[in-house]
Amino acid sequence: MPRFIYKAKSGPKDFKEGVIDAETERAAIYKISQLGFYPLQIWQEQGESKPHIRKKIPLKDLASFTRQLADLLGSGLSLLNALEVLSRQANNARFKSAIDDVHAFIKDGGAFSEGLARHPEIFSNIYVSMVKAGETGGMLEEILNRLADYAEGEDRLKDKIRSVLAYPSLMAAVGLGTIMVLLVFVIPRIVTIFEDMGQALPLPTLILIGLSSFLVRYGWLLLIALAAAVFIFNRQAKTREGKFFIDRLKIKFFLIGPVILKAEIARFSKTLSTLLSNGVPIMQALKISSSVVENEVIRRDVEEITKNVISGVAFSKAIVRASSFPFFAVNVIAVGDESGHLEKALHKVSESCEHDVDRSVRVFTSLLEPFIILIMGGVVGFIVISMLLPIFQINLMAR
C-alpha cells in the first residue's frame, strides 16, 4: 500500500507531521481528517522518507516512552488510550508524530508491532521483534518493562562514556589550542628580538623557531591535508570493506582493542539472550542481534554463525568457528547450549564482558588524565625553556 507523508494542523498553533498508509491521496486526506487534523501538505513517499522524518530521537525519550507505556498498560488502560496519553505529553515533535501514526494504524485494525515497524528510525528491529513476541505470548507489559531496562542501560552507558571522556577531551583541546597560539602568534614576535641580538641560538630554540616558521608558512596546507584525510577516511569507513579494515585495526590496537571487542560481545550476548528468553526464534534472534553489533569484523562472524545454524549446525558448534569470540565466551555459551540453558549462558557472558569493560574503562580513564597533563606539560615546558635559553646565555655573557 502506498505511503503518504503529510503536514497537518490540529489547532491554531499546533502542527503535525507524519506518515500514513492509503490507497490514494484522497483516501489519505480522509484518514488524516478522521484523526482530527486539517491537512496542509501531502505527498506520496518515494523510496525513502524525507531526511527530517528519518532523524533519530534521543534514546532517553524512547526509554521514557517504553516505561510509561508499560506502567499505563499495567494500570488497566487500553493500548489505544495509553498511546493517546503519551502522544499528548510527548515533547519531541517527530516522536509525537510517530506515536500518532502508530495509534491510527492500530485503530484501523493493525498490530502494535507492525505499527512500530513503520518507523525504523525510532523503533529498532530488536524493539519490534520483542513487542511482537509480547503480543503473541500475551505478556506485552513485561516485554515493555524489559525493553525499558535495556534502553535505560544503553543510555546510562553512553552517558557514562561521555562524562568520563569530557574532562580529558577538554584538557586536550585547551592544551593543543594553547600550544598552537604560542607557536603561530607568540613565538614569531619573540624571534625578531633574538635576530636583533645577533648571537648564536641554542639547538632547542632553533628547532622551535623552525617549527613555528613552518606552521606560519604552511599551516594552511596542513589544514587542507588534514581535511582531505578526514574526508577520505569517512568515505572509506562508509564502505563495508573499508569499515572492515578499520574495525580490524581497532580490535588489534593495544589497550583499546580488547575493550572494544568485549563491549561488542557483551552487546551481542545481551541482545540474543533477551530475544531468546522472550520467545523469539533463534534464527530471527541471530539476524536481529547481528544488527546491533557495530564492529564489522564481529558482525561478519555473527553472520557466519547464523548461516551455519540455518544450515543445521548446532549453535555451540557454530560459535567455536568464530575467531573473534574470546575463548571463555565460547566455552560458556557451548556448555549453556548443550545443557539447554543458552539464554542464561549468554546473560552470564554479557555480564562478565560488561564488568571487564567497566573495569578497563576506569583504569584507562584514570591513566588518560595524567598522561594528557604530562604530554601537554612537556610540550609547553619545552617551548618555555627554548625561549628562556637565549636569555640565560645573555646573562652568562654579561657576567
ROROVO-911436 format. One record per residue (C-alpha): residue number from 1; x, y, z; residue in three letters. Coordinates in Angstrom, 1 decimal. Example, Ala and Ser with C-alpha at 12.3 -4.5 7.8 and 13.67 -1.06 7.14 Angstrom:
R pos      u      v      w code
R   1   12.3   -4.5    7.8  ALA
R   2   13.7   -1.1    7.1  SER
//
This chain:
R pos      u      v      w code
R   1    0.0    0.0    0.0  MET
R   2    1.4    3.5   -0.9  PRO
R   3    2.6    5.7    2.0  ARG
R   4    1.9    9.4    2.2  PHE
R   5    3.9   12.0    4.2  ILE
R   6    1.8   14.8    5.5  TYR
R   7    1.9   18.1    7.3  LYS
R   8   -1.4   18.9    9.1  ALA
R   9   -2.8   21.4   11.5  LYS
R  10   -4.6   20.2   14.7  SER
R  11   -5.1   23.6   16.3  GLY
R  12   -4.5   27.3   15.8  PRO
R  13   -0.7   27.0   16.6  LYS
R  14   -0.3   23.2   16.6  ASP
R  15    1.1   21.4   13.6  PHE
R  16    1.6   17.7   13.0  LYS
R  17    3.9   15.7   10.7  GLU
R  18    3.7   12.0   10.0  GLY
R  19    3.2    9.2    7.5  VAL
R  20    0.0    7.3    6.7  ILE
R  21   -0.9    4.3    4.5  ASP
R  22   -3.7    4.8    2.0  ALA
R  23   -4.7    3.6   -1.5  GLU
R  24   -4.9    7.1   -2.9  THR
R  25   -4.1   10.7   -1.9  GLU
R  26   -7.8   11.4   -1.4  ARG
R  27   -8.1    8.4    0.9  ALA
R  28   -5.0    9.7    2.8  ALA
R  29   -6.6   13.1    3.2  ILE
R  30   -9.8   11.4    4.5  TYR
R  31   -7.8    9.4    7.1  LYS
R  32   -5.9   12.4    8.3  ILE
R  33   -9.2   14.3    8.7  SER
R  34  -10.6   11.4   10.7  GLN
R  35   -7.7   11.8   13.1  LEU
R  36   -9.0   15.3   13.7  GLY
R  37   -6.2   17.1   11.7  PHE
R  38   -6.5   19.6    8.9  TYR
R  39   -4.2   18.5    6.0  PRO
R  40   -1.8   21.3    4.8  LEU
R  41    0.6   19.3    2.6  GLN
R  42    0.6   15.7    1.5  ILE
R  43    2.9   13.8   -0.9  TRP
R  44    3.5   10.2   -1.7  GLN
R  45    6.6    8.7   -0.3  GLU
R  46    9.2    7.8   -2.9  GLN
R  47   11.6    5.1   -1.8  GLY
R  48   12.9    6.8    1.4  GLU
R  49   11.3    9.3    3.6  SER
R  50   12.3   12.9    3.8  LYS
R  51   15.5   13.4    5.9  PRO
R  52   13.7   15.1    8.8  HIS
R  53   11.4   12.2    9.1  ILE
R  54   14.4    9.8    9.4  ARG
R  55   16.1   11.7   12.1  LYS
R  56   16.5    9.6   15.3  LYS
R  57   15.2   10.6   18.6  ILE
R  58   17.2   10.6   21.9  PRO
R  59   17.4    7.1   23.5  LEU
R  60   16.3    8.7   26.8  LYS
R  61   13.0    9.6   25.2  ASP
R  62   12.5    6.1   23.9  LEU
R  63   13.2    4.6   27.3  ALA
R  64   10.8    7.0   29.0  SER
R  65    8.1    6.2   26.4  PHE
R  66    8.5    2.5   26.9  THR
R  67    8.5    2.6   30.7  ARG
R  68    5.4    4.9   30.8  GLN
R  69    3.6    2.7   28.3  LEU
R  70    4.2   -0.4   30.4  ALA
R  71    3.0    1.5   33.5  ASP
R  72   -0.2    2.7   31.8  LEU
R  73   -1.0   -0.8   30.5  LEU
R  74   -0.3   -2.2   34.0  GLY
R  75   -2.8    0.2   35.5  SER
R  76   -5.5   -1.2   33.2  GLY
R  77   -5.6    1.4   30.4  LEU
R  78   -6.1    0.1   26.9  SER
R  79   -3.2    0.3   24.3  LEU
R  80   -5.0    3.0   22.3  LEU
R  81   -5.8    5.1   25.3  ASN
R  82   -2.2    4.7   26.6  ALA
R  83   -0.8    5.9   23.3  LEU
R  84   -3.1    8.9   23.3  GLU
R  85   -1.9    9.9   26.8  VAL
R  86    1.8    9.5   25.7  LEU
R  87    1.2   11.5   22.5  SER
R  88   -0.3   14.4   24.4  ARG
R  89    2.7   14.6   26.8  GLN
R  90    5.4   14.0   24.1  ALA
R  91    7.8   17.0   23.8  ASN
R  92    9.6   15.7   20.7  ASN
R  93    7.5   16.6   17.6  ALA
R  94    8.8   13.8   15.4  ARG
R  95    8.3   11.2   18.2  PHE
R  96    4.8   12.6   18.8  LYS
R  97    4.0   12.3   15.1  SER
R  98    5.2    8.7   15.1  ALA
R  99    3.1    7.8   18.1  ILE
R 100    0.0    9.4   16.4  ASP
R 101    0.7    7.3   13.3  ASP
R 102    1.0    4.1   15.3  VAL
R 103   -2.2    4.9   17.1  HIS
R 104   -4.0    5.5   13.8  ALA
R 105   -2.6    2.2   12.4  PHE
R 106   -3.9    0.2   15.4  ILE
R 107   -7.2    2.0   15.2  LYS
R 108   -7.5    0.8   11.6  ASP
R 109   -7.0   -2.8   12.7  GLY
R 110   -3.2   -3.2   12.5  GLY
R 111   -1.0   -4.8   15.1  ALA
R 112    1.1   -2.7   17.5  PHE
R 113    4.4   -4.3   16.4  SER
R 114    3.5   -3.7   12.7  GLU
R 115    2.8    0.0   13.5  GLY
R 116    6.1    0.3   15.3  LEU
R 117    7.9   -1.3   12.3  ALA
R 118    6.6    1.6   10.1  ARG
R 119    9.1    3.9   12.0  HIS
R 120   12.5    2.1   11.9  PRO
R 121   14.3    5.4   12.6  GLU
R 122   12.8    5.2   16.1  ILE
R 123   12.0    1.6   16.8  PHE
R 124   14.8   -0.8   16.1  SER
R 125   14.5   -4.4   14.9  ASN
R 126   15.0   -5.8   18.4  ILE
R 127   12.3   -3.4   19.8  TYR
R 128    9.8   -4.5   17.2  VAL
R 129   10.6   -8.2   17.5  SER
R 130   10.3   -8.2   21.3  MET
R 131    7.0   -6.4   21.1  VAL
R 132    5.7   -8.9   18.5  LYS
R 133    6.8  -11.7   20.9  ALA
R 134    5.0  -10.0   23.7  GLY
R 135    1.8   -9.6   21.7  GLU
R 136    1.9  -13.3   20.7  THR
R 137    2.6  -14.5   24.2  GLY
R 138    0.2  -12.1   25.9  GLY
R 139    2.9  -10.5   28.0  MET
R 140    3.3   -7.1   26.4  LEU
R 141    3.6   -5.2   29.7  GLU
R 142    6.5   -7.5   30.8  GLU
R 143    8.3   -7.1   27.5  ILE
R 144    7.9   -3.3   27.5  LEU
R 145    9.5   -3.2   31.0  ASN
R 146   12.4   -5.3   29.8  ARG
R 147   12.8   -3.1   26.7  LEU
R 148   12.8    0.0   29.0  ALA
R 149   15.5   -1.6   31.2  ASP
R 150   17.5   -2.3   28.0  TYR
R 151   17.2    1.2   26.7  ALA
R 152   17.9    2.8   30.0  GLU
R 153   21.1    0.6   30.4  GLY
R 154   22.3    1.7   26.9  GLU
R 155   21.6    5.3   27.7  ASP
R 156   23.5    5.1   31.1  ARG
R 157   26.4    3.5   29.3  LEU
R 158   26.6    6.3   26.7  LYS
R 159   26.2    9.0   29.4  ASP
R 160   29.0    7.4   31.4  LYS
R 161   31.4    7.3   28.4  ILE
R 162   30.6   10.9   27.6  ARG
R 163   31.1   12.1   31.2  SER
R 164   34.3   10.1   31.5  VAL
R 165   35.8   11.5   28.3  LEU
R 166   34.5   15.0   28.7  ALA
R 167   37.3   16.3   31.0  TYR
R 168   40.3   14.7   29.3  PRO
R 169   38.9   15.9   25.9  SER
R 170   38.6   19.5   27.2  LEU
R 171   42.1   19.4   28.6  MET
R 172   43.5   18.1   25.3  ALA
R 173   41.6   20.8   23.3  ALA
R 174   42.7   23.6   25.6  VAL
R 175   46.3   22.4   25.7  GLY
R 176   46.5   22.0   22.0  LEU
R 177   44.9   25.4   21.4  GLY
R 178   47.5   27.0   23.8  THR
R 179   50.4   25.3   22.0  ILE
R 180   49.1   26.5   18.6  MET
R 181   48.7   30.1   19.8  VAL
R 182   52.3   30.1   21.2  LEU
R 183   53.7   28.6   18.0  LEU
R 184   51.8   30.7   15.5  VAL
R 185   51.4   34.1   17.2  PHE
R 186   53.7   34.5   20.2  VAL
R 187   57.0   32.9   19.1  ILE
R 188   57.2   34.8   15.7  PRO
R 189   57.2   38.1   17.6  ARG
R 190   59.9   36.9   20.0  ILE
R 191   62.1   35.7   17.1  VAL
R 192   62.6   39.3   16.0  THR
R 193   64.2   40.0   19.4  ILE
R 194   66.6   37.2   19.0  PHE
R 195   67.5   38.2   15.5  GLU
R 196   68.4   41.7   16.7  ASP
R 197   70.8   40.2   19.3  MET
R 198   72.9   38.7   16.5  GLY
R 199   74.1   35.8   18.6  GLN
R 200   74.0   32.0   18.1  ALA
R 201   70.9   30.4   19.4  LEU
R 202   70.7   27.0   21.3  PRO
R 203   69.5   24.0   19.3  LEU
R 204   66.1   23.7   21.2  PRO
R 205   65.4   27.3   20.3  THR
R 206   66.4   26.8   16.6  LEU
R 207   64.1   23.7   16.5  ILE
R 208   61.2   25.7   18.0  LEU
R 209   61.7   28.6   15.6  ILE
R 210   61.8   26.3   12.6  GLY
R 211   58.6   24.6   13.7  LEU
R 212   56.9   27.9   14.3  SER
R 213   58.0   29.2   10.8  SER
R 214   56.8   26.1    9.2  PHE
R 215   53.3   26.4   10.8  LEU
R 216   53.1   30.1    9.9  VAL
R 217   54.0   29.4    6.2  ARG
R 218   52.4   26.1    5.5  TYR
R 219   49.8   25.7    8.2  GLY
R 220   47.0   26.2    5.7  TRP
R 221   48.4   23.3    3.7  LEU
R 222   48.4   21.1    6.8  LEU
R 223   44.7   22.0    7.4  LEU
R 224   43.9   21.1    3.8  ILE
R 225   45.7   17.8    4.1  ALA
R 226   44.0   17.1    7.4  LEU
R 227   40.6   17.8    5.9  ALA
R 228   41.3   15.7    2.9  ALA
R 229   42.5   12.8    5.1  ALA
R 230   39.3   13.0    7.3  VAL
R 231   37.2   13.1    4.1  PHE
R 232   38.9   10.0    2.6  ILE
R 233   38.7    8.2    5.9  PHE
R 234   35.0    8.9    6.4  ASN
R 235   34.3    7.9    2.8  ARG
R 236   36.2    4.6    3.1  GLN
R 237   34.5    3.9    6.5  ALA
R 238   31.1    4.1    4.8  LYS
R 239   32.1    1.1    2.5  THR
R 240   31.8   -2.3    4.0  ARG
R 241   35.4   -3.3    3.1  GLU
R 242   36.8   -0.1    4.4  GLY
R 243   34.9   -0.4    7.6  LYS
R 244   36.1   -4.0    7.9  PHE
R 245   39.7   -2.9    7.6  PHE
R 246   39.3    0.0   10.1  ILE
R 247   37.4   -2.2   12.6  ASP
R 248   40.1   -4.9   12.4  ARG
R 249   42.7   -2.4   13.3  LEU
R 250   40.6   -1.2   16.2  LYS
R 251   40.3   -4.6   17.8  ILE
R 252   44.0   -5.2   17.3  LYS
R 253   45.0   -1.9   18.9  PHE
R 254   46.9   -2.1   22.2  PHE
R 255   44.7   -1.5   25.3  LEU
R 256   41.6   -0.2   23.4  ILE
R 257   41.2   -3.3   21.2  GLY
R 258   40.2   -5.8   23.9  PRO
R 259   37.8   -3.2   25.4  VAL
R 260   36.0   -2.7   22.0  ILE
R 261   35.9   -6.5   21.5  LEU
R 262   34.4   -7.3   24.9  LYS
R 263   31.9   -4.4   24.6  ALA
R 264   30.6   -5.8   21.3  GLU
R 265   30.5   -9.3   22.6  ILE
R 266   28.5   -8.0   25.6  ALA
R 267   26.0   -6.2   23.4  ARG
R 268   25.5   -9.2   21.1  PHE
R 269   25.1  -11.7   24.0  SER
R 270   22.7   -9.5   25.9  LYS
R 271   20.6   -8.8   22.9  THR
R 272   20.5  -12.5   21.9  LEU
R 273   19.7  -13.6   25.5  SER
R 274   16.9  -11.0   25.8  THR
R 275   15.3  -12.1   22.5  LEU
R 276   15.6  -15.9   23.2  LEU
R 277   14.2  -15.5   26.7  SER
R 278   11.1  -13.7   25.2  ASN
R 279   10.3  -16.4   22.7  GLY
R 280   11.9  -15.1   19.6  VAL
R 281   13.1  -18.0   17.3  PRO
R 282   16.9  -18.4   17.3  ILE
R 283   17.2  -17.7   13.5  MET
R 284   15.4  -14.4   13.8  GLN
R 285   17.1  -13.6   17.0  ALA
R 286   20.6  -14.1   15.5  LEU
R 287   19.7  -11.9   12.5  LYS
R 288   18.5   -9.1   14.8  ILE
R 289   21.4   -9.5   17.2  SER
R 290   23.9   -9.1   14.3  SER
R 291   22.3   -5.7   13.5  SER
R 292   23.3   -4.3   17.0  VAL
R 293   26.9   -5.2   16.5  VAL
R 294   28.8   -2.1   15.2  GLU
R 295   32.2   -3.7   14.6  ASN
R 296   32.3   -5.2   11.1  GLU
R 297   34.7   -8.0   12.0  VAL
R 298   32.5   -9.3   14.7  ILE
R 299   29.3   -8.7   12.7  ARG
R 300   30.7  -11.0    9.9  ARG
R 301   31.4  -13.7   12.5  ASP
R 302   27.9  -13.4   13.7  VAL
R 303   26.5  -13.6   10.2  GLU
R 304   28.7  -16.7    9.6  GLU
R 305   27.3  -18.2   12.8  ILE
R 306   23.8  -17.5   11.5  THR
R 307   24.5  -19.2    8.2  LYS
R 308   25.9  -22.3    9.9  ASN
R 309   22.9  -22.5   12.3  VAL
R 310   20.5  -22.2    9.3  ILE
R 311   22.3  -25.0    7.5  SER
R 312   21.8  -27.3   10.5  GLY
R 313   24.9  -26.8   12.6  VAL
R 314   24.4  -26.6   16.4  ALA
R 315   24.9  -23.1   17.8  PHE
R 316   27.5  -24.4   20.2  SER
R 317   29.5  -25.8   17.3  LYS
R 318   28.9  -22.7   15.0  ALA
R 319   30.3  -20.2   17.6  ILE
R 320   33.5  -22.2   18.0  VAL
R 321   34.4  -21.4   14.4  ARG
R 322   34.1  -17.6   15.1  ALA
R 323   37.6  -16.3   15.5  SER
R 324   36.7  -13.0   17.2  SER
R 325   34.9  -14.5   20.2  PHE
R 326   37.0  -15.0   23.3  PRO
R 327   37.8  -18.5   24.5  PHE
R 328   35.9  -18.1   27.8  PHE
R 329   32.8  -16.8   26.0  ALA
R 330   32.8  -19.7   23.5  VAL
R 331   33.1  -22.3   26.3  ASN
R 332   30.3  -20.8   28.5  VAL
R 333   27.9  -20.5   25.5  ILE
R 334   28.8  -24.0   24.3  ALA
R 335   28.1  -25.5   27.8  VAL
R 336   24.8  -23.5   28.1  GLY
R 337   23.6  -24.6   24.7  ASP
R 338   24.3  -28.2   25.3  GLU
R 339   22.6  -28.1   28.7  SER
R 340   19.5  -26.3   27.4  GLY
R 341   20.2  -23.0   29.2  HIS
R 342   21.6  -20.9   26.3  LEU
R 343   19.8  -17.7   27.5  GLU
R 344   21.4  -17.9   31.0  LYS
R 345   24.8  -18.6   29.5  ALA
R 346   24.5  -15.6   27.1  LEU
R 347   23.5  -13.5   30.1  HIS
R 348   26.5  -14.6   32.1  LYS
R 349   28.8  -13.8   29.1  VAL
R 350   27.3  -10.3   28.7  SER
R 351   27.6   -9.6   32.5  GLU
R 352   31.2  -10.8   32.6  SER
R 353   32.2   -8.8   29.5  CYS
R 354   30.4   -5.7   30.8  GLU
R 355   32.3   -5.9   34.1  HIS
R 356   35.6   -6.3   32.3  ASP
R 357   34.8   -3.3   30.0  VAL
R 358   33.8   -1.2   33.0  ASP
R 359   37.0   -2.0   34.9  ARG
R 360   39.1   -1.4   31.8  SER
R 361   37.4    1.9   31.1  VAL
R 362   38.0    3.1   34.7  ARG
R 363   41.7    2.1   34.5  VAL
R 364   42.1    3.7   31.1  PHE
R 365   40.4    7.0   32.0  THR
R 366   42.4    7.2   35.3  SER
R 367   45.6    6.9   33.3  LEU
R 368   44.4    9.2   30.5  LEU
R 369   44.1   12.4   32.5  GLU
R 370   47.7   12.3   34.0  PRO
R 371   49.0   11.2   30.6  PHE
R 372   47.5   14.2   28.8  ILE
R 373   48.8   16.5   31.6  ILE
R 374   52.3   15.0   31.2  LEU
R 375   52.3   15.4   27.4  ILE
R 376   50.9   18.9   27.4  MET
R 377   53.1   20.0   30.2  GLY
R 378   56.1   18.6   28.5  GLY
R 379   55.4   20.4   25.2  VAL
R 380   54.6   23.7   27.0  VAL
R 381   57.7   23.2   29.1  GLY
R 382   59.9   22.7   26.0  PHE
R 383   58.5   25.9   24.5  ILE
R 384   59.2   27.9   27.6  VAL
R 385   62.7   26.5   28.1  ILE
R 386   63.6   27.1   24.5  SER
R 387   62.6   30.7   24.8  MET
R 388   64.5   31.2   28.0  LEU
R 389   67.7   29.6   27.0  LEU
R 390   68.9   32.6   24.9  PRO
R 391   68.1   34.9   27.8  ILE
R 392   70.2   32.7   30.1  PHE
R 393   73.1   32.9   27.6  GLN
R 394   72.9   36.7   27.5  ILE
R 395   73.1   36.8   31.3  ASN
R 396   76.1   34.5   31.4  LEU
R 397   77.9   36.6   28.7  MET
R 398   77.1   39.8   30.6  ALA
R 399   78.8   38.3   33.7  ARG
//
